Amino acid sequence: MTRRRIFLGTVAAVPRTDFKRHVERLSSHLDTDEVLQQHLAATFQLAPPPAARDATVHDYVMDLFVVRHQLGEASELSLGDLGLPLLWRPGVEVRSSIRALASGRTVLELTAGKTMAWGEFFRRALPISLRPGRREALLREDLKGLLDEAVLDILEQAAAELR
């Protein structure tokens, strides 16, 4: 049996356009799009694809896109005497497109998402004792961990499907 080879294609984090990004930027000055893209590029070690003329029918290219992510937030929107809680957990969603290198045809599309459990979020991100810089670093590492878990799920799905 011939071994299938998977090469790394495009890696990108889709820029956020949701309302939550504005709220998160008030408490954290992270550019999460850039942080996640750099993390993927640094930790996801697949070789770049060879030239198409050197490809075999067993060669594939995997593109990875972070299509949704959020740091998580626990704050309040104050409207005079009325305060509305703003509360959401860190989460990430990754989509992958796998295409045959020789033909360029997409053979598989996969999605994986990870969200921090509420209990863990309350334990790690909410303590008042966390200095703002420490909270930011903790959230960044948590988001990277969720991204790693989602990419691992994608890889496991791809391995099962391409057998």
Helices and strands as residue ranges (DSSP letters): E 5-13, H 20-27, H 32-43, G 52-54, E 59-70, E 73-79, E 82-88, E 91-100, E 106-115, H 118-125, H 132-161
